Amino acid sequence: MNEEVEEKMVLAHAPVPGYGKVFTIVLAIAAIYLALILLITL
């Protein structure tokens, strides 16, 4: 019997240092900006 074996291909890369901190800062700025808009429109 001829069975086909399917293997999952994994696309992996080495993490780049610094992006986690940048993401956190940008997310915090976006949250503050949205909060200011909400407070101004009340």
BALUMMI-471443 format. One record per residue: residue number from 1; residue in one letter; y, z, x of N, C-alpha, C in turn. Coordinates in Angstrom, 3 decimals, decimal comma. Example, Ala and Ser with C-alpha at 12.3 -4.5 7.8 and 13.67 -1.06 7.14 Angstrom:
// residues 2
<node><kevex>1</kevex><dose>A</dose><n_c2>-5,690</n_c2><n_c3>7,800</n_c3><n_c1>13,190</n_c1><ca_c2>-4,500</ca_c2><ca_c3>7,800</ca_c3><ca_c1>12,300</ca_c1><c_c2>-3,300</c_c2><c_c3>7,800</c_c3><c_c1>13,200</c_c1></node>
<node><kevex>2</kevex><dose>S</dose><n_c2>-2,250</n_c2><n_c3>7,080</n_c3><n_c1>12,850</n_c1><ca_c2>-1,060</ca_c2><ca_c3>7,140</ca_c3><ca_c1>13,670</ca_c1><c_c2>0,030</c_c2><c_c3>7,870</c_c3><c_c1>12,900</c_c1></node>
***
This chain:
// residues 42
<node><kevex>1</kevex><dose>M</dose><n_c2>-1,172</n_c2><n_c3>0,000</n_c3><n_c1>0,843</n_c1><ca_c2>0,000</ca_c2><ca_c3>0,000</ca_c3><ca_c1>0,000</ca_c1><c_c2>1,237</c_c2><c_c3>0,000</c_c3><c_c1>0,890</c_c1></node>
<node><kevex>2</kevex><dose>N</dose><n_c2>2,205</n_c2><n_c3>-0,857</n_c3><n_c1>0,580</n_c1><ca_c2>3,414</ca_c2><ca_c3>-0,986</ca_c3><ca_c1>1,386</ca_c1><c_c2>4,562</c_c2><c_c3>-0,235</c_c3><c_c1>0,699</c_c1></node>
<node><kevex>3</kevex><dose>E</dose><n_c2>4,915</n_c2><n_c3>0,925</n_c3><n_c1>1,248</n_c1><ca_c2>5,976</ca_c2><ca_c3>1,740</ca_c3><ca_c1>0,663</ca_c1><c_c2>7,260</c_c2><c_c3>1,563</c_c3><c_c1>1,464</c_c1></node>
<node><kevex>4</kevex><dose>E</dose><n_c2>8,355</n_c2><n_c3>1,338</n_c3><n_c1>0,750</n_c1><ca_c2>9,645</ca_c2><ca_c3>1,225</ca_c3><ca_c1>1,423</ca_c1><c_c2>10,273</c_c2><c_c3>2,608</c_c3><c_c1>1,523</c_c1></node>
<node><kevex>5</kevex><dose>V</dose><n_c2>10,722</n_c2><n_c3>2,934</n_c3><n_c1>2,693</n_c1><ca_c2>11,362</ca_c2><ca_c3>4,226</ca_c3><ca_c1>2,912</ca_c1><c_c2>12,869</c_c2><c_c3>3,994</c_c3><c_c1>2,951</c_c1></node>
<node><kevex>6</kevex><dose>E</dose><n_c2>13,578</n_c2><n_c3>4,659</n_c3><n_c1>2,046</n_c1><ca_c2>15,027</ca_c2><ca_c3>4,543</ca_c3><ca_c1>2,014</ca_c1><c_c2>15,630</c_c2><c_c3>5,722</c_c3><c_c1>2,753</c_c1></node>
<node><kevex>7</kevex><dose>E</dose><n_c2>16,464</n_c2><n_c3>5,420</n_c3><n_c1>3,718</n_c1><ca_c2>17,137</ca_c2><ca_c3>6,466</ca_c3><ca_c1>4,472</ca_c1><c_c2>18,606</c_c2><c_c3>6,462</c_c3><c_c1>4,106</c_c1></node>
<node><kevex>8</kevex><dose>K</dose><n_c2>19,173</n_c2><n_c3>7,647</n_c3><n_c1>4,011</n_c1><ca_c2>20,591</ca_c2><ca_c3>7,766</ca_c3><ca_c1>3,712</ca_c1><c_c2>21,375</c_c2><c_c3>7,623</c_c3><c_c1>5,010</c_c1></node>
<node><kevex>9</kevex><dose>M</dose><n_c2>22,397</n_c2><n_c3>6,793</n_c3><n_c1>4,962</n_c1><ca_c2>23,258</ca_c2><ca_c3>6,638</ca_c3><ca_c1>6,125</ca_c1><c_c2>24,410</c_c2><c_c3>7,621</c_c3><c_c1>5,997</c_c1></node>
<node><kevex>10</kevex><dose>V</dose><n_c2>24,710</n_c2><n_c3>8,322</n_c3><n_c1>7,060</n_c1><ca_c2>25,769</ca_c2><ca_c3>9,315</ca_c3><ca_c1>7,056</ca_c1><c_c2>26,892</c_c2><c_c3>8,826</c_c3><c_c1>7,963</c_c1></node>
<node><kevex>11</kevex><dose>L</dose><n_c2>28,095</n_c2><n_c3>8,746</n_c3><n_c1>7,388</n_c1><ca_c2>29,257</ca_c2><ca_c3>8,368</ca_c3><ca_c1>8,168</ca_c1><c_c2>29,930</c_c2><c_c3>9,654</c_c3><c_c1>8,619</c_c1></node>
<node><kevex>12</kevex><dose>A</dose><n_c2>29,783</n_c2><n_c3>9,979</n_c3><n_c1>9,871</n_c1><ca_c2>30,319</ca_c2><ca_c3>11,234</ca_c3><ca_c1>10,393</ca_c1><c_c2>31,366</c_c2><c_c3>10,946</c_c3><c_c1>11,460</c_c1></node>
<node><kevex>13</kevex><dose>H</dose><n_c2>32,293</n_c2><n_c3>11,855</n_c3><n_c1>11,584</n_c1><ca_c2>33,309</ca_c2><ca_c3>11,744</ca_c3><ca_c1>12,626</ca_c1><c_c2>33,703</c_c2><c_c3>13,139</c_c3><c_c1>13,075</c_c1></node>
<node><kevex>14</kevex><dose>A</dose><n_c2>34,260</n_c2><n_c3>13,209</n_c3><n_c1>14,254</n_c1><ca_c2>34,695</ca_c2><ca_c3>14,497</ca_c3><ca_c1>14,786</ca_c1><c_c2>36,000</c_c2><c_c3>14,892</c_c3><c_c1>14,099</c_c1></node>
<node><kevex>15</kevex><dose>P</dose><n_c2>36,137</n_c2><n_c3>16,140</n_c3><n_c1>13,699</n_c1><ca_c2>37,375</ca_c2><ca_c3>16,576</ca_c3><ca_c1>13,052</ca_c1><c_c2>38,560</c_c2><c_c3>16,514</c_c3><c_c1>14,013</c_c1></node>
<node><kevex>16</kevex><dose>V</dose><n_c2>39,715</n_c2><n_c3>16,135</n_c3><n_c1>13,469</n_c1><ca_c2>40,929</ca_c2><ca_c3>16,059</ca_c3><ca_c1>14,278</ca_c1><c_c2>41,694</c_c2><c_c3>17,357</c_c3><c_c1>14,102</c_c1></node>
<node><kevex>17</kevex><dose>P</dose><n_c2>41,969</n_c2><n_c3>18,066</n_c3><n_c1>15,179</n_c1><ca_c2>42,672</ca_c2><ca_c3>19,350</ca_c3><ca_c1>15,049</ca_c1><c_c2>44,106</c_c2><c_c3>19,159</c_c3><c_c1>14,577</c_c1></node>
<node><kevex>18</kevex><dose>G</dose><n_c2>44,570</n_c2><n_c3>20,062</n_c3><n_c1>13,742</n_c1><ca_c2>45,948</ca_c2><ca_c3>20,027</ca_c3><ca_c1>13,284</ca_c1><c_c2>46,121</c_c2><c_c3>19,539</c_c3><c_c1>11,859</c_c1></node>
<node><kevex>19</kevex><dose>Y</dose><n_c2>45,208</n_c2><n_c3>18,750</n_c3><n_c1>11,346</n_c1><ca_c2>45,377</ca_c2><ca_c3>18,202</ca_c3><ca_c1>10,008</ca_c1><c_c2>45,248</c_c2><c_c3>19,253</c_c3><c_c1>8,919</c_c1></node>
<node><kevex>20</kevex><dose>G</dose><n_c2>44,447</n_c2><n_c3>20,267</n_c3><n_c1>9,137</n_c1><ca_c2>44,314</ca_c2><ca_c3>21,337</ca_c3><ca_c1>8,141</ca_c1><c_c2>45,625</c_c2><c_c3>22,075</c_c3><c_c1>7,954</c_c1></node>
<node><kevex>21</kevex><dose>K</dose><n_c2>46,309</n_c2><n_c3>22,352</n_c3><n_c1>9,053</n_c1><ca_c2>47,591</ca_c2><ca_c3>23,055</ca_c3><ca_c1>9,001</ca_c1><c_c2>48,646</c_c2><c_c3>22,178</c_c3><c_c1>8,324</c_c1></node>
<node><kevex>22</kevex><dose>V</dose><n_c2>48,682</n_c2><n_c3>20,899</n_c3><n_c1>8,660</n_c1><ca_c2>49,638</ca_c2><ca_c3>19,970</ca_c3><ca_c1>8,055</ca_c1><c_c2>49,381</c_c2><c_c3>19,858</c_c3><c_c1>6,557</c_c1></node>
<node><kevex>23</kevex><dose>F</dose><n_c2>48,125</n_c2><n_c3>19,760</n_c3><n_c1>6,160</n_c1><ca_c2>47,771</ca_c2><ca_c3>19,671</ca_c3><ca_c1>4,743</ca_c1><c_c2>48,255</c_c2><c_c3>20,908</c_c3><c_c1>3,991</c_c1></node>
<node><kevex>24</kevex><dose>T</dose><n_c2>48,066</n_c2><n_c3>22,081</n_c3><n_c1>4,567</n_c1><ca_c2>48,495</ca_c2><ca_c3>23,327</ca_c3><ca_c1>3,932</ca_c1><c_c2>50,011</c_c2><c_c3>23,366</c_c3><c_c1>3,764</c_c1></node>
<node><kevex>25</kevex><dose>I</dose><n_c2>50,744</n_c2><n_c3>22,946</n_c3><n_c1>4,789</n_c1><ca_c2>52,210</ca_c2><ca_c3>22,946</ca_c3><ca_c1>4,733</ca_c1><c_c2>52,705</c_c2><c_c3>21,972</c_c3><c_c1>3,661</c_c1></node>
<node><kevex>26</kevex><dose>V</dose><n_c2>52,141</n_c2><n_c3>20,770</n_c3><n_c1>3,635</n_c1><ca_c2>52,555</ca_c2><ca_c3>19,773</ca_c3><ca_c1>2,639</ca_c1><c_c2>52,233</c_c2><c_c3>20,255</c_c3><c_c1>1,231</c_c1></node>
<node><kevex>27</kevex><dose>L</dose><n_c2>51,088</n_c2><n_c3>20,863</n_c3><n_c1>1,056</n_c1><ca_c2>50,707</ca_c2><ca_c3>21,384</ca_c3><ca_c1>-0,257</ca_c1><c_c2>51,646</c_c2><c_c3>22,503</c_c3><c_c1>-0,696</c_c1></node>
<node><kevex>28</kevex><dose>A</dose><n_c2>52,044</n_c2><n_c3>23,366</n_c3><n_c1>0,220</n_c1><ca_c2>52,970</ca_c2><ca_c3>24,454</ca_c3><ca_c1>-0,101</ca_c1><c_c2>54,340</c_c2><c_c3>23,901</c_c3><c_c1>-0,485</c_c1></node>
<node><kevex>29</kevex><dose>I</dose><n_c2>54,824</n_c2><n_c3>22,899</n_c3><n_c1>0,249</n_c1><ca_c2>56,119</ca_c2><ca_c3>22,288</ca_c3><ca_c1>-0,074</ca_c1><c_c2>56,058</c_c2><c_c3>21,640</c_c3><c_c1>-1,455</c_c1></node>
<node><kevex>30</kevex><dose>A</dose><n_c2>54,975</n_c2><n_c3>20,954</n_c3><n_c1>-1,758</n_c1><ca_c2>54,831</ca_c2><ca_c3>20,306</ca_c3><ca_c1>-3,066</ca_c1><c_c2>54,815</c_c2><c_c3>21,351</c_c3><c_c1>-4,189</c_c1></node>
<node><kevex>31</kevex><dose>A</dose><n_c2>54,139</n_c2><n_c3>22,474</n_c3><n_c1>-3,975</n_c1><ca_c2>54,076</ca_c2><ca_c3>23,522</ca_c3><ca_c1>-4,997</ca_c1><c_c2>55,450</c_c2><c_c3>24,143</c_c3><c_c1>-5,222</c_c1></node>
<node><kevex>32</kevex><dose>I</dose><n_c2>56,201</n_c2><n_c3>24,379</n_c3><n_c1>-4,138</n_c1><ca_c2>57,555</ca_c2><ca_c3>24,933</ca_c3><ca_c1>-4,261</ca_c1><c_c2>58,463</c_c2><c_c3>23,949</c_c3><c_c1>-4,995</c_c1></node>
<node><kevex>33</kevex><dose>Y</dose><n_c2>58,367</n_c2><n_c3>22,686</n_c3><n_c1>-4,667</n_c1><ca_c2>59,175</ca_c2><ca_c3>21,647</ca_c3><ca_c1>-5,305</ca_c1><c_c2>58,905</c_c2><c_c3>21,594</c_c3><c_c1>-6,814</c_c1></node>
<node><kevex>34</kevex><dose>L</dose><n_c2>57,636</n_c2><n_c3>21,618</n_c3><n_c1>-7,195</n_c1><ca_c2>57,288</ca_c2><ca_c3>21,593</ca_c3><ca_c1>-8,613</ca_c1><c_c2>57,745</c_c2><c_c3>22,866</c_c3><c_c1>-9,326</c_c1></node>
<node><kevex>35</kevex><dose>A</dose><n_c2>57,654</n_c2><n_c3>24,004</n_c3><n_c1>-8,648</n_c1><ca_c2>58,116</ca_c2><ca_c3>25,253</ca_c3><ca_c1>-9,243</ca_c1><c_c2>59,629</c_c2><c_c3>25,218</c_c3><c_c1>-9,464</c_c1></node>
<node><kevex>36</kevex><dose>L</dose><n_c2>60,385</n_c2><n_c3>24,661</n_c3><n_c1>-8,521</n_c1><ca_c2>61,821</ca_c2><ca_c3>24,545</ca_c3><ca_c1>-8,685</ca_c1><c_c2>62,177</c_c2><c_c3>23,642</c_c3><c_c1>-9,863</c_c1></node>
<node><kevex>37</kevex><dose>I</dose><n_c2>61,480</n_c2><n_c3>22,535</n_c3><n_c1>-9,991</n_c1><ca_c2>61,725</ca_c2><ca_c3>21,642</ca_c3><ca_c1>-11,126</ca_c1><c_c2>61,439</c_c2><c_c3>22,369</c_c3><c_c1>-12,442</c_c1></node>
<node><kevex>38</kevex><dose>L</dose><n_c2>60,362</n_c2><n_c3>23,130</n_c3><n_c1>-12,481</n_c1><ca_c2>60,027</ca_c2><ca_c3>23,874</ca_c3><ca_c1>-13,694</ca_c1><c_c2>61,101</c_c2><c_c3>24,905</c_c3><c_c1>-14,019</c_c1></node>
<node><kevex>39</kevex><dose>L</dose><n_c2>61,593</n_c2><n_c3>25,626</n_c3><n_c1>-13,009</n_c1><ca_c2>62,613</ca_c2><ca_c3>26,648</ca_c3><ca_c1>-13,247</ca_c1><c_c2>63,940</c_c2><c_c3>26,023</c_c3><c_c1>-13,687</c_c1></node>
<node><kevex>40</kevex><dose>I</dose><n_c2>64,291</n_c2><n_c3>24,876</n_c3><n_c1>-13,144</n_c1><ca_c2>65,552</ca_c2><ca_c3>24,229</ca_c3><ca_c1>-13,475</ca_c1><c_c2>65,524</c_c2><c_c3>23,707</c_c3><c_c1>-14,916</c_c1></node>
<node><kevex>41</kevex><dose>T</dose><n_c2>64,376</n_c2><n_c3>23,225</n_c3><n_c1>-15,359</n_c1><ca_c2>64,309</ca_c2><ca_c3>22,631</ca_c3><ca_c1>-16,696</ca_c1><c_c2>64,125</c_c2><c_c3>23,657</c_c3><c_c1>-17,814</c_c1></node>
<node><kevex>42</kevex><dose>L</dose><n_c2>63,961</n_c2><n_c3>24,897</n_c3><n_c1>-17,501</n_c1><ca_c2>63,789</ca_c2><ca_c3>25,911</ca_c3><ca_c1>-18,550</ca_c1><c_c2>65,092</c_c2><c_c3>26,291</c_c3><c_c1>-19,194</c_c1></node>
***
